[in-house]
Amino acid sequence: MDHNLITTSIELQGYRVVSQHGVVRGITVRSRSVLGNVAGGFQAIFGGKLSIYVDLCEKARAEAFELMVQHAGERGANAIINMRYDANEVMDGVTEVLAYGTAVTVEKL
C-alpha cells in the first residue's frame, strides 16, 4: 500500500472512495529492558529529551502502523482514512500501542 494513501482525514483529496472494508488495526505491546530503564533513569536525572524512550515509542508506533497496513491489505484495501494512534499502559513499564483506521478502496478522480 502506498503510504501516501493513508490519512488522518476522512477523505483523500483527488480520490473517490469506491468501497469500504471496515476498521483495521495494528497492535503491539512493548517494554524497556532493565538496562534501558536504568539508562532512561539517568537521562531523566539530567532532564531534556529522553532518547531511550523516544526510540521505544517510535519503534512501537512504526510496528503498529505496519501491522495496520498489512491488515488493510488483507482486506483488499488500497488506502486507509481516519487513521489514529492510541496507547495504554498495560502494567507498569509495559505499553500497548494501537494504530487503527478505516480501510477503503479509492480511485483517482
C-alpha positions, 0 to 999 in steps of 0.5 A: 500500500502506498503510504501516501494513501493513508490519512488522518482525514476522512477523505483523500483529496483527488480520490473517490472512495469506491468501497469500504472494508471496515476498521483495521488495526495494528497492535503491539505491546512493548517494554524497556529492558532493565538496562534501558530503564536504568539508562532512561533513569539517568537521562531523566536525572539530567532532564531534556529529551529522553532518547531511550524512550523516544526510540521505544515509542517510535519503534512501537508506533512504526510496528503498529502502523505496519501491522495496520497496513498489512491488515488493510491489505488483507482486506483488499484495501488500497488506502486507509482514512481516519487513521489514529494512534492510541496507547495504554499502559498495560502494567507498569513499564509495559505499553500497548500501542494501537494504530487503527483506521478505516480501510477503503478502496479509492480511485483517482478522480 
